[in-house]
């Protein structure tokens, strides 16, 4: 695995979102209940997890892993459409919160053990939603 992000296609986020919407709308699936979409996300995530069930290396090839990941994203986009969630904005907000919870100085250039200890300390002391 590389430390450099894999280049993505030239399609924009908006183009992919529209393509998923068009696919969903053409089949009259835009009214799938939110509960069903959430269950589908979890099921597809578990299908991806199954590739790593008994070992660190995947039992599937890149195309099989990509198909499972695509299923997760497709259902997630449908869920976002249903609730009018701006996915890029939600990601930016979540990364900002994660940056506050897990500051760079606690993790960068630290040993795996130091990172693990920092993660546990932050995880156990952090109050979600201010509670």
DSSP file (Angstrom, degrees, kcal/mol; ACC not computed):
  #  RESIDUE AA STRUCTURE BP1 BP2  ACC     N-H-->O    O-->H-N    N-H-->O    O-->H-N    TCO  KAPPA ALPHA  PHI   PSI    X-CA   Y-CA   Z-CA
    1    1 A X              0   0    0      0, 0.0     2,-0.2     0, 0.0     0, 0.0   0.000 360.0 360.0 360.0 137.4    0.0    0.0    0.0
    2    2 A X        -     0   0    0      2,-0.2     4,-0.1     1,-0.1     0, 0.0  -0.569 360.0-140.6 -92.7 152.3    1.3    3.4   -1.0
    3    3 A X  S    S+     0   0    0     -2,-0.2     2,-0.5     2,-0.1    -1,-0.1   0.491  85.7  85.1 -84.2  -4.7    1.5    6.5    1.2
    4    4 A X  S    S-     0   0    0      1,-0.0    -2,-0.2     3,-0.0     3,-0.1  -0.845  91.8-108.9-100.0 130.4    0.5    8.5   -1.9
    5    5 A X        -     0   0    0     -2,-0.5     2,-0.3     1,-0.1    -2,-0.1  -0.261  35.1-110.4 -57.8 141.5   -3.3    8.8   -2.7
    6    6 A X        -     0   0    0     -4,-0.1    -1,-0.1     1,-0.1     2,-0.0  -0.568  37.6-108.5 -71.6 129.9   -4.4    6.8   -5.7
    7    7 A X        -     0   0    0     -2,-0.3     2,-0.2    -3,-0.1    -1,-0.1  -0.350  36.7-146.6 -59.7 138.4   -5.3    9.2   -8.6
    8    8 A X        -     0   0    0      1,-0.2    -1,-0.1    -3,-0.0    -3,-0.0  -0.526  24.6 -84.8-100.7 170.6   -9.0    9.2   -9.1
    9    9 A X        -     0   0    0     -2,-0.2    -1,-0.2     1,-0.1     0, 0.0  -0.135  40.5-107.7 -67.8 172.3  -10.9    9.6  -12.4
   10   10 A X  S    S+     0   0    0      2,-0.0    -1,-0.1     0, 0.0     2,-0.1   0.465  81.2 117.9 -82.7  -1.3  -11.7   13.0  -13.8
   11   11 A X        -     0   0    0      1,-0.1     2,-0.1     2,-0.1    -3,-0.0  -0.416  64.0-126.6 -67.2 141.0  -15.4   12.7  -12.9
   12   12 A X     >  -     0   0    0      1,-0.1     4,-2.1    -2,-0.1     5,-0.2  -0.420  18.8-112.8 -82.6 162.7  -16.6   15.3  -10.4
   13   13 A X  H  > S+     0   0    0      1,-0.2     4,-2.6     2,-0.2     5,-0.2   0.909 120.0  53.1 -58.4 -42.3  -18.4   14.5   -7.3
   14   14 A X  H  > S+     0   0    0      1,-0.2     4,-2.5     2,-0.2    -1,-0.2   0.879 106.6  52.1 -63.2 -39.1  -21.5   16.1   -8.7
   15   15 A X  H  > S+     0   0    0      2,-0.2     4,-2.3     1,-0.2    -1,-0.2   0.914 111.7  45.8 -64.4 -42.9  -21.3   14.0  -11.9
   16   16 A X  H  X S+     0   0    0     -4,-2.1     4,-2.5     2,-0.2     5,-0.2   0.922 112.0  51.9 -65.5 -43.4  -21.1   10.8   -9.8
   17   17 A X  H  X S+     0   0    0     -4,-2.6     4,-2.5     1,-0.2    -2,-0.2   0.922 111.8  46.4 -58.5 -45.0  -23.9   11.9   -7.6
   18   18 A X  H  X S+     0   0    0     -4,-2.5     4,-3.2     2,-0.2     5,-0.2   0.895 110.0  53.7 -65.6 -39.6  -26.1   12.7  -10.6
   19   19 A X  H  X S+     0   0    0     -4,-2.3     4,-2.1     2,-0.2    -2,-0.2   0.908 111.1  45.7 -62.5 -41.4  -25.3    9.3  -12.2
   20   20 A X  H  X S+     0   0    0     -4,-2.5     4,-2.6     2,-0.2    -2,-0.2   0.923 113.7  49.6 -66.2 -43.9  -26.3    7.5   -9.1
   21   21 A X  H  X S+     0   0    0     -4,-2.5     4,-3.5    -5,-0.2     5,-0.3   0.936 111.1  48.9 -60.0 -46.9  -29.5    9.6   -8.8
   22   22 A X  H  X S+     0   0    0     -4,-3.2     4,-2.4     1,-0.2    -1,-0.2   0.909 112.3  48.6 -60.1 -42.9  -30.4    8.9  -12.5
   23   23 A X  H  X S+     0   0    0     -4,-2.1     4,-0.8    -5,-0.2    -1,-0.2   0.924 116.1  43.7 -61.5 -45.3  -29.8    5.2  -12.0
   24   24 A X  H ><>S+     0   0    0     -4,-2.6     5,-2.6     1,-0.2     3,-0.7   0.934 115.3  47.1 -66.4 -48.1  -32.0    5.2   -8.9
   25   25 A X  H ><5S+     0   0    0     -4,-3.5     3,-1.6     1,-0.2    -2,-0.2   0.875 105.4  59.1 -64.7 -39.1  -34.7    7.3  -10.3
   26   26 A X  H 3<5S+     0   0    0     -4,-2.4    -1,-0.2     1,-0.3    -2,-0.2   0.775 111.4  42.3 -61.8 -25.8  -34.9    5.3  -13.6
   27   27 A X  T <<5S-     0   0    0     -4,-0.8    -1,-0.3    -3,-0.7    -2,-0.2   0.349 113.8-117.6-101.3   4.2  -35.7    2.3  -11.5
   28   28 A X  T < 5S+     0   0    0     -3,-1.6     3,-0.3    -4,-0.2    -3,-0.2   0.863  75.9 129.8  60.1  38.8  -38.1    4.1   -9.2
   29   29 A X    > < +     0   0    0     -5,-2.6     3,-1.8     1,-0.2    -4,-0.2   0.342  34.3 100.8 -99.7   4.5  -35.9    3.3   -6.2
   30   30 A X  T 3  S+     0   0    0     -6,-0.4    -1,-0.2     1,-0.3    -5,-0.1   0.619  78.6  56.9 -68.9 -10.0  -35.8    6.9   -4.9
   31   31 A X  T 3  S+     0   0    0     -3,-0.3    -1,-0.3     2,-0.0    -2,-0.1   0.234  70.5 137.9-104.9  13.0  -38.4    6.1   -2.3
   32   32 A X    <   -     0   0    0     -3,-1.8     5,-0.1     1,-0.1    -3,-0.0  -0.368  66.0-101.6 -56.8 135.4  -36.5    3.2   -0.6
   33   33 A X     >  -     0   0    0      1,-0.1     4,-1.9     3,-0.1     3,-0.5  -0.292  22.1-123.7 -61.9 142.9  -37.0    3.7    3.1
   34   34 A X  H  > S+     0   0    0      1,-0.2     4,-2.6     2,-0.2     5,-0.2   0.881 112.2  57.7 -53.4 -40.2  -34.0    5.2    4.9
   35   35 A X  H  > S+     0   0    0      1,-0.2     4,-2.5     2,-0.2    -1,-0.2   0.910 105.6  49.8 -57.8 -42.6  -33.8    2.2    7.2
   36   36 A X  H  > S+     0   0    0     -3,-0.5     4,-2.3     1,-0.2    -1,-0.2   0.877 110.2  50.5 -65.2 -37.8  -33.4   -0.1    4.2
   37   37 A X  H  X S+     0   0    0     -4,-1.9     4,-2.3     2,-0.2    -2,-0.2   0.914 111.0  48.2 -66.4 -42.2  -30.6    2.1    2.9
   38   38 A X  H  X S+     0   0    0     -4,-2.6     4,-2.2     2,-0.2    -2,-0.2   0.917 112.2  49.1 -64.6 -42.8  -28.8    2.0    6.2
   39   39 A X  H  X S+     0   0    0     -4,-2.5     4,-2.8    -5,-0.2    -1,-0.2   0.912 110.3  51.8 -61.2 -41.8  -29.2   -1.7    6.4
   40   40 A X  H  X S+     0   0    0     -4,-2.3     4,-2.6     2,-0.2     5,-0.2   0.888 107.5  51.8 -64.0 -39.3  -27.8   -2.0    2.8
   41   41 A X  H  X S+     0   0    0     -4,-2.3     4,-2.4     2,-0.2    -1,-0.2   0.942 112.8  45.8 -59.9 -47.0  -24.8    0.1    3.7
   42   42 A X  H  X S+     0   0    0     -4,-2.2     4,-2.2     2,-0.2    -2,-0.2   0.910 112.7  49.9 -64.4 -42.8  -24.0   -2.2    6.7
   43   43 A X  H  X S+     0   0    0     -4,-2.8     4,-1.8     2,-0.2    -1,-0.2   0.924 112.6  46.4 -62.5 -44.4  -24.6   -5.3    4.6
   44   44 A X  H  X S+     0   0    0     -4,-2.6     4,-1.9     2,-0.2    -1,-0.2   0.885 110.4  53.4 -67.1 -37.5  -22.3   -4.2    1.8
   45   45 A X  H  X S+     0   0    0     -4,-2.4     4,-2.4    -5,-0.2    -1,-0.2   0.890 109.1  50.0 -62.3 -37.9  -19.7   -3.1    4.4
   46   46 A X  H  X S+     0   0    0     -4,-2.2     4,-2.0     2,-0.2    -2,-0.2   0.844 105.8  55.5 -69.3 -32.9  -19.8   -6.6    5.8
   47   47 A X  H  X S+     0   0    0     -4,-1.8     4,-0.6     2,-0.2    -1,-0.2   0.891 110.1  46.4 -65.0 -38.0  -19.4   -8.1    2.4
   48   48 A X  H >< S+     0   0    0     -4,-1.9     3,-1.2     1,-0.2     4,-0.3   0.921 111.2  52.1 -66.4 -43.9  -16.2   -6.0    2.0
   49   49 A X  H >< S+     0   0    0     -4,-2.4     3,-2.2     1,-0.3    -2,-0.2   0.836  97.0  68.0 -60.6 -34.0  -15.1   -7.1    5.5
   50   50 A X  H >< S+     0   0    0     -4,-2.0     3,-1.4     1,-0.3     4,-0.3   0.796  87.6  66.7 -58.8 -28.8  -15.7  -10.7    4.6
   51   51 A X  T << S+     0   0    0     -3,-1.2     8,-2.0    -4,-0.6    -1,-0.3   0.697 110.3  36.2 -64.6 -17.5  -12.7  -10.5    2.2
   52   52 A X  T X  S+     0   0    0     -3,-2.2     3,-0.6    -4,-0.3    -1,-0.3   0.144  81.8 123.0-118.3  16.6  -10.5  -10.0    5.2
   53   53 A X  T <  S+     0   0    0     -3,-1.4    -2,-0.1     1,-0.2    -1,-0.1   0.854  86.7  15.3 -54.2 -46.3  -12.3  -12.4    7.6
   54   54 A X  T 3  S+     0   0    0     -4,-0.3     2,-0.3     3,-0.1    -1,-0.2   0.316 127.4  30.6-115.5   8.2   -9.4  -14.7    8.5
   55   55 A X  S <  S-     0   0    0     -3,-0.6     4,-0.1     2,-0.1    -1,-0.0  -0.982  72.4-114.4-159.0 166.4   -6.4  -12.9    7.3
   56   56 A X  S    S+     0   0    0     -2,-0.3     2,-0.3     2,-0.1    -1,-0.1   0.767  97.1  70.9 -77.9 -26.8   -4.8   -9.4    6.8
   57   57 A X  S    S-     0   0    0      1,-0.1    -3,-0.1    -3,-0.0    -2,-0.1  -0.697  93.7-105.4 -92.2 144.5   -4.7   -9.9    3.0
   58   58 A X        -     0   0    0     -2,-0.3    -6,-0.2     1,-0.1    -7,-0.1  -0.363  11.9-151.0 -67.4 142.8   -7.8   -9.9    0.9
   59   59 A X  S    S+     0   0    0     -8,-2.0     2,-0.2    -4,-0.1    -1,-0.1   0.503  81.7  69.0 -86.8  -5.6   -9.2  -13.1   -0.4
   60   60 A X  S    S-     0   0    0     -9,-0.2     2,-0.1     1,-0.1    -2,-0.1  -0.660  85.2-114.0-107.0 165.6  -10.6  -11.1   -3.3
   61   61 A X     >  -     0   0    0     -2,-0.2     4,-2.3     1,-0.1     5,-0.2  -0.373  40.0 -92.0 -90.3 176.7   -9.0   -9.3   -6.2
   62   62 A X  H  > S+     0   0    0      1,-0.2     4,-2.7     2,-0.2     5,-0.2   0.874 125.0  52.7 -57.6 -41.5   -9.0   -5.5   -6.7
   63   63 A X  H  > S+     0   0    0      2,-0.2     4,-2.1     1,-0.2    -1,-0.2   0.888 109.6  48.5 -64.8 -39.8  -12.1   -5.6   -8.9
   64   64 A X  H  > S+     0   0    0     -3,-0.2     4,-1.9     2,-0.2    -1,-0.2   0.911 113.4  46.8 -66.7 -42.1  -14.1   -7.6   -6.3
   65   65 A X  H  X S+     0   0    0     -4,-2.3     4,-2.5     1,-0.2    -2,-0.2   0.910 111.5  51.8 -64.6 -41.8  -13.1   -5.1   -3.6
   66   66 A X  H  X S+     0   0    0     -4,-2.7     4,-2.7    -5,-0.2    -2,-0.2   0.892 107.5  52.8 -61.8 -40.0  -13.9   -2.2   -5.8
   67   67 A X  H  X S+     0   0    0     -4,-2.1     4,-2.0     2,-0.2    -1,-0.2   0.908 110.8  46.3 -63.6 -42.3  -17.4   -3.6   -6.5
   68   68 A X  H  X S+     0   0    0     -4,-1.9     4,-1.8     2,-0.2    -2,-0.2   0.921 113.8  48.4 -66.1 -43.3  -18.1   -4.0   -2.7
   69   69 A X  H  X S+     0   0    0     -4,-2.5     4,-2.4     1,-0.2    -2,-0.2   0.898 109.4  53.4 -63.8 -39.8  -16.8   -0.5   -2.1
   70   70 A X  H  X S+     0   0    0     -4,-2.7     4,-2.9     1,-0.2    -1,-0.2   0.909 105.6  53.8 -61.1 -42.0  -18.9    0.9   -4.9
   71   71 A X  H  X S+     0   0    0     -4,-2.0     4,-2.3     2,-0.2     5,-0.2   0.916 108.5  49.8 -58.2 -42.9  -22.0   -0.7   -3.4
   72   72 A X  H  X S+     0   0    0     -4,-1.8     4,-2.3     1,-0.2    -2,-0.2   0.943 113.3  45.4 -60.6 -48.4  -21.3    1.0   -0.1
   73   73 A X  H  X S+     0   0    0     -4,-2.4     4,-2.9     2,-0.2     5,-0.2   0.894 110.3  54.2 -63.9 -40.8  -20.9    4.4   -1.8
   74   74 A X  H  X S+     0   0    0     -4,-2.9     4,-2.2     1,-0.2    -1,-0.2   0.941 112.4  42.6 -61.0 -47.7  -24.0    3.9   -4.0
   75   75 A X  H  X S+     0   0    0     -4,-2.3     4,-2.4     2,-0.2    -1,-0.2   0.879 113.6  53.1 -66.3 -36.1  -26.2    3.3   -1.0
   76   76 A X  H  X S+     0   0    0     -4,-2.3     4,-2.6    -5,-0.2    -2,-0.2   0.904 109.0  48.9 -65.4 -40.6  -24.5    6.1    0.9
   77   77 A X  H  X S+     0   0    0     -4,-2.9     4,-2.8     2,-0.2    -2,-0.2   0.917 110.7  50.9 -63.8 -42.2  -25.2    8.5   -1.9
   78   78 A X  H  X S+     0   0    0     -4,-2.2     4,-2.2    -5,-0.2    -2,-0.2   0.911 110.8  48.8 -61.3 -41.0  -28.9    7.4   -2.0
   79   79 A X  H  X S+     0   0    0     -4,-2.4     4,-1.8     2,-0.2    -2,-0.2   0.919 110.9  50.1 -63.3 -44.4  -29.1    7.9    1.7
   80   80 A X  H  X>S+     0   0    0     -4,-2.6     5,-2.6     1,-0.2     4,-0.6   0.904 109.9  50.7 -62.2 -41.7  -27.6   11.4    1.4
   81   81 A X  H ><5S+     0   0    0     -4,-2.8     3,-1.0     1,-0.2    -1,-0.2   0.926 108.3  53.6 -59.1 -43.8  -30.1   12.3   -1.4
   82   82 A X  H 3<5S+     0   0    0     -4,-2.2    -1,-0.2     1,-0.3    -2,-0.2   0.862 119.0  33.0 -60.4 -37.7  -32.9   11.1    0.8
   83   83 A X  H 3<5S-     0   0    0     -4,-1.8    -1,-0.3    -5,-0.1    -2,-0.2   0.271 108.2-118.1-104.6  10.0  -31.8   13.4    3.7
   84   84 A X  T <<5 +     0   0    0     -3,-1.0     2,-0.5    -4,-0.6    -3,-0.2   0.910  53.6 167.7  53.4  46.3  -30.5   16.2    1.5
   85   85 A X      < -     0   0    0     -5,-2.6     2,-1.0    -8,-0.1    -1,-0.2  -0.810  36.9-137.6 -93.9 127.5  -27.0   15.8    3.0
   86   86 A X     >  -     0   0    0     -2,-0.5     4,-2.7     1,-0.2     5,-0.2  -0.758  18.5-161.7 -82.2 102.8  -24.1   17.6    1.2
   87   87 A X  H  > S+     0   0    0     -2,-1.0     4,-2.7     1,-0.2     5,-0.2   0.922  84.8  49.0 -60.9 -50.0  -21.6   14.8    1.3
   88   88 A X  H  > S+     0   0    0      1,-0.2     4,-2.5     2,-0.2    -1,-0.2   0.913 114.5  47.2 -57.2 -40.0  -18.4   16.9    0.7
   89   89 A X  H  > S+     0   0    0      2,-0.2     4,-2.5     1,-0.2    -1,-0.2   0.907 111.3  50.8 -66.6 -40.8  -19.5   19.3    3.4
   90   90 A X  H  X S+     0   0    0     -4,-2.7     4,-2.3     2,-0.2    -2,-0.2   0.896 111.6  48.4 -62.5 -39.7  -20.3   16.5    5.8
   91   91 A X  H  X S+     0   0    0     -4,-2.7     4,-2.8     2,-0.2     5,-0.2   0.929 111.1  49.6 -66.5 -45.3  -16.8   15.0    5.1
   92   92 A X  H  X S+     0   0    0     -4,-2.5     4,-2.0    -5,-0.2    -2,-0.2   0.919 112.7  47.6 -59.7 -43.4  -15.1   18.4    5.6
   93   93 A X  H  X S+     0   0    0     -4,-2.5     4,-2.2     2,-0.2    -1,-0.2   0.917 112.9  48.4 -63.2 -43.9  -17.0   18.9    8.9
   94   94 A X  H  X S+     0   0    0     -4,-2.3     4,-2.7     1,-0.2    -2,-0.2   0.899 110.6  50.6 -65.8 -40.8  -16.1   15.4   10.1
   95   95 A X  H  X S+     0   0    0     -4,-2.8     4,-2.3     2,-0.2    -1,-0.2   0.878 109.4  52.0 -64.2 -37.0  -12.4   15.8    9.2
   96   96 A X  H  X S+     0   0    0     -4,-2.0     4,-1.6    -5,-0.2    -2,-0.2   0.937 112.0  45.4 -63.1 -46.2  -12.3   19.1   11.1
   97   97 A X  H  X S+     0   0    0     -4,-2.2     4,-2.4     1,-0.2    -2,-0.2   0.901 112.9  50.5 -64.0 -40.8  -13.8   17.4   14.2
   98   98 A X  H  X S+     0   0    0     -4,-2.7     4,-3.1     1,-0.2    -1,-0.2   0.869 107.3  54.9 -65.4 -35.6  -11.4   14.5   13.8
   99   99 A X  H  < S+     0   0    0     -4,-2.3    -1,-0.2     2,-0.2    -2,-0.2   0.859 110.3  45.7 -64.1 -35.5   -8.5   16.9   13.6
  100  100 A X  H  < S+     0   0    0     -4,-1.6     3,-0.4     1,-0.2    -2,-0.2   0.890 116.7  44.5 -72.3 -40.3   -9.6   18.5   16.8
  101  101 A X  H  < S+     0   0    0     -4,-2.4     2,-0.5     1,-0.3    -2,-0.2   0.882 125.8  31.5 -71.0 -39.5  -10.0   15.1   18.5
  102  102 A X  S  < S-     0   0    0     -4,-3.1    -1,-0.3    -5,-0.2    -2,-0.1  -0.720  85.3-159.6-122.1  78.8   -6.8   13.6   17.1
  103  103 A X    >   -     0   0    0     -2,-0.5     3,-1.7    -3,-0.4     4,-0.4  -0.251  24.2-120.7 -63.6 145.9   -4.3   16.5   16.8
  104  104 A X  G >> S+     0   0    0      1,-0.3     4,-3.0     2,-0.2     3,-2.3   0.880 109.1  61.8 -52.3 -44.9   -1.4   15.9   14.4
  105  105 A X  G 34 S+     0   0    0      1,-0.3    -1,-0.3     2,-0.2    -2,-0.1   0.711  99.1  56.7 -61.9 -19.7    1.3   16.4   17.1
  106  106 A X  G <4 S+     0   0    0     -3,-1.7    -1,-0.3     1,-0.1    -2,-0.2   0.599 123.6  20.5 -83.0 -11.5   -0.1   13.4   19.0
  107  107 A X  T X4 S+     0   0    0     -3,-2.3     3,-1.4    -4,-0.4    -2,-0.2   0.698  93.2  97.2-128.6 -36.0    0.4   11.1   16.1
  108  108 A X  T 3< S+     0   0    0     -4,-3.0     3,-0.1     1,-0.3    -5,-0.0  -0.403 101.5   1.4 -69.1 135.1    2.9   12.3   13.5
  109  109 A X  T 3  S+     0   0    0      1,-0.2     2,-0.3    -2,-0.1    -1,-0.3   0.770 102.4 128.1  61.2  29.2    6.4   10.9   13.8
  110  110 A X    <   -     0   0    0     -3,-1.4    -1,-0.2     1,-0.1    -4,-0.0  -0.793  64.2-103.3-109.6 156.5    5.4    8.7   16.7
  111  111 A X     >  -     0   0    0     -2,-0.3     4,-2.7     1,-0.1     5,-0.2  -0.279  36.0-105.9 -69.6 163.4    5.9    5.0   17.1
  112  112 A X  H  > S+     0   0    0      1,-0.2     4,-2.6     2,-0.2     5,-0.2   0.896 123.4  50.8 -58.2 -39.9    3.0    2.6   16.6
  113  113 A X  H  > S+     0   0    0      2,-0.2     4,-2.4     1,-0.2    -1,-0.2   0.907 110.1  48.3 -66.4 -41.9    2.9    2.1   20.4
  114  114 A X  H  > S+     0   0    0      2,-0.2     4,-2.4     1,-0.2    -2,-0.2   0.898 112.9  49.2 -64.1 -40.2    2.8    5.9   21.1
  115  115 A X  H  X S+     0   0    0     -4,-2.7     4,-2.8     2,-0.2    -2,-0.2   0.911 110.3  50.8 -63.9 -42.9    0.1    6.3   18.5
  116  116 A X  H  X S+     0   0    0     -4,-2.6     4,-2.5    -5,-0.2    -2,-0.2   0.924 111.7  47.1 -61.5 -44.8   -1.9    3.5   20.0
  117  117 A X  H  X S+     0   0    0     -4,-2.4     4,-2.5     2,-0.2    -1,-0.2   0.911 113.4  48.5 -63.4 -42.8   -1.7    5.0   23.5
  118  118 A X  H  X S+     0   0    0     -4,-2.4     4,-2.6     2,-0.2     5,-0.2   0.910 111.5  50.1 -63.6 -42.0   -2.6    8.5   22.1
  119  119 A X  H  X S+     0   0    0     -4,-2.8     4,-3.1     2,-0.2    -2,-0.2   0.932 111.7  47.3 -62.9 -46.1   -5.6    7.0   20.3
  120  120 A X  H  X S+     0   0    0     -4,-2.5     4,-2.5     2,-0.2     5,-0.2   0.922 112.5  50.0 -61.8 -44.1   -6.9    5.1   23.3
  121  121 A X  H  X S+     0   0    0     -4,-2.5     4,-1.4     1,-0.2    -2,-0.2   0.927 115.7  42.1 -61.1 -44.9   -6.4    8.2   25.5
  122  122 A X  H  X S+     0   0    0     -4,-2.6     4,-1.8     1,-0.2    -2,-0.2   0.915 114.3  51.7 -67.9 -42.4   -8.3   10.4   23.0
  123  123 A X  H  < S+     0   0    0     -4,-3.1    -2,-0.2    -5,-0.2    -1,-0.2   0.893 114.4  41.9 -62.9 -41.4  -11.0    7.8   22.3
  124  124 A X  H  < S+     0   0    0     -4,-2.5    -1,-0.2    -5,-0.2    -2,-0.2   0.718 120.6  40.7 -82.2 -20.2  -11.8    7.3   26.0
  125  125 A X  H  < S+     0   0    0     -4,-1.4     2,-0.3    -5,-0.2    -2,-0.2   0.612  88.7 104.1-102.6 -12.7  -11.7   10.9   27.1
  126  126 A X     <  -     0   0    0     -4,-1.8     2,-0.7    -5,-0.1   -25,-0.0  -0.509  61.4-144.5 -76.0 133.3  -13.5   12.5   24.1
  127  127 A X    >   -     0   0    0     -2,-0.3     3,-1.3     3,-0.0     2,-0.2  -0.871  16.1-134.6 -99.1 115.3  -17.1   13.6   24.7
  128  128 A X  G >  S-     0   0    0     -2,-0.7     3,-2.0     1,-0.3     0, 0.0  -0.489  84.3  -4.0 -71.0 133.2  -19.2   13.1   21.6
  129  129 A X  G 3  S-     0   0    0      1,-0.3    -1,-0.3    -2,-0.2     0, 0.0   0.770 127.1 -65.3  55.4  29.6  -21.5   16.0   20.8
  130  130 A X  G <         0   0    0     -3,-1.3    -1,-0.3     1,-0.1    -2,-0.2   0.591 360.0 360.0  75.9   8.8  -20.3   17.8   23.9
  131  131 A X    <         0   0    0     -3,-2.0    -2,-0.1     0, 0.0    -3,-0.1   0.461 360.0 360.0 -91.1 360.0  -21.9   15.3   26.2
